[in-house]
Amino acid sequence: MDVMAAPLNVRKFFQTRHTVTAPHQGLYEITGDIQAWLKAQNVTAGLLTLYLRHTSASLLIQENYDLDVLRDLEDFFTAQAPEDTSFYRHIAEGADDMPAHIKGALTQTHLAIPVCDAALLLGRYQGIFLFEHRRTPRDREIVLHFEGQ
């Protein structure tokens, strides 16, 4: 069903950098942080873009209801990119270095999420996750960019 939107009378643009510290490999839900920032901007409707400024981590929209989904995803990616230095040339930072880049290449570093009535239009069981691919703690910077009204 097509819905005609009223023209945007006041165009808004907001941008910030948000740092997430991931203590180790795994999926970390950041939906609440993103929603809180969006709410503070006093917006109505538009598009929120998230961009991760790293090559060994990624962003995902994934189920946030059953934690087994997250565990299964982590297991799948571990099997696809094993931490075995005999498989890779690029091992400058250890056994998890190249596997982290492979996992990053198979996922994504940016997301675009529509906003309506000041809320992210995520599905019922969807959340936004930082997917850390390295074993040691890392600060990960995410650029949040909103355009709309």
C-alpha positions in Angstrom: 0.0 0.0 0.0 1.4 3.4 -1.0 1.1 6.2 1.5 1.5 9.8 0.4 3.6 11.7 3.0 3.2 15.3 3.7 6.1 17.4 2.4 8.9 18.0 4.9 8.5 21.5 6.2 11.5 21.4 8.4 14.5 19.3 7.3 16.6 18.1 10.2 20.1 16.7 10.1 21.9 15.3 13.1 25.2 13.4 13.3 27.3 12.0 16.2 29.9 9.4 16.9 29.0 6.7 19.4 31.7 4.5 20.9 30.9 0.9 22.0 33.5 -1.1 23.9 33.3 -4.7 23.1 35.1 -6.8 25.8 35.6 -9.8 23.4 34.1 -11.5 20.4 30.4 -11.7 20.1 27.2 -9.9 19.4 26.3 -6.9 21.5 22.9 -5.3 21.3 23.1 -1.5 21.0 19.4 -0.8 20.1 18.7 1.0 23.4 21.7 3.4 22.9 20.6 4.2 19.4 17.0 4.8 20.4 18.0 7.0 23.3 20.2 9.2 21.0 17.4 9.4 18.4 14.8 10.4 21.0 17.1 13.2 22.3 17.1 14.7 18.8 13.4 15.4 18.9 12.7 14.0 15.5 9.5 12.7 13.8 10.3 10.9 10.6 13.2 10.2 8.4 16.1 7.9 7.9 18.8 6.9 10.4 22.1 5.6 8.9 24.7 3.8 11.1 28.2 3.4 9.9 30.9 1.4 11.7 34.4 2.8 11.1 36.3 -0.5 11.4 37.2 -3.6 9.2 37.2 -6.3 11.9 33.7 -5.7 13.3 30.3 -5.2 11.8 26.7 -4.1 12.3 23.7 -6.4 12.1 20.0 -6.2 12.5 19.1 -9.5 14.0 16.7 -11.3 16.3 16.9 -10.1 19.9 14.3 -12.4 21.4 15.9 -15.8 21.5 19.6 -15.7 22.5 20.2 -19.0 20.8 20.0 -17.2 17.5 23.0 -15.1 18.5 25.0 -18.1 19.7 24.2 -20.0 16.5 25.4 -17.0 14.4 28.6 -16.8 16.3 29.2 -20.5 15.9 28.5 -20.3 12.2 31.0 -17.5 11.6 33.6 -19.2 13.7 33.3 -22.4 11.6 33.4 -20.3 8.3 36.6 -18.4 9.3 38.6 -20.6 11.8 41.4 -19.0 13.8 44.1 -21.1 12.3 47.2 -19.2 11.2 48.2 -21.9 8.7 45.2 -20.8 6.6 46.2 -17.2 6.1 49.0 -14.8 5.0 47.7 -11.9 7.1 48.3 -12.7 10.7 50.0 -9.5 11.8 47.9 -9.1 14.9 47.4 -12.8 15.8 45.2 -15.8 15.0 41.9 -13.8 15.1 43.2 -11.1 12.7 42.3 -12.4 9.2 39.2 -14.3 10.4 37.9 -11.0 11.8 38.4 -9.4 8.3 36.6 -12.3 6.6 33.7 -12.1 9.0 33.5 -8.3 8.4 33.5 -8.9 4.6 30.6 -11.4 4.9 28.5 -9.0 7.0 28.2 -5.2 6.8 29.6 -1.9 8.2 26.5 0.2 7.7 22.7 0.0 8.2 19.8 2.3 7.1 16.7 2.3 9.3 13.5 4.3 8.7 12.1 6.4 11.5 8.5 7.2 12.0 6.8 8.8 15.0 10.2 9.2 16.6 10.8 5.5 16.7 13.0 3.1 14.7 10.9 1.0 12.4 12.4 -2.3 13.5 10.4 -5.5 13.4 9.0 -7.0 16.6 12.0 -9.2 17.3 14.7 -7.1 15.7 17.6 -5.4 17.4 20.7 -3.6 16.3 23.9 -5.4 17.1 27.6 -4.6 17.1 29.3 -7.9 16.0 32.8 -7.9 17.4 35.1 -10.2 15.5 38.3 -9.8 17.6 39.1 -11.5 20.9 40.6 -8.6 22.8 38.6 -5.6 24.1 38.2 -2.9 21.4 36.6 0.5 21.3 34.4 0.6 18.2 33.2 3.9 16.7 29.8 4.1 15.0 28.7 7.2 13.2 24.9 7.9 13.6 23.5 10.1 10.9 19.8 11.2 10.8 18.0 13.1 8.1 14.3 13.9 8.2 12.0 16.0 10.2 
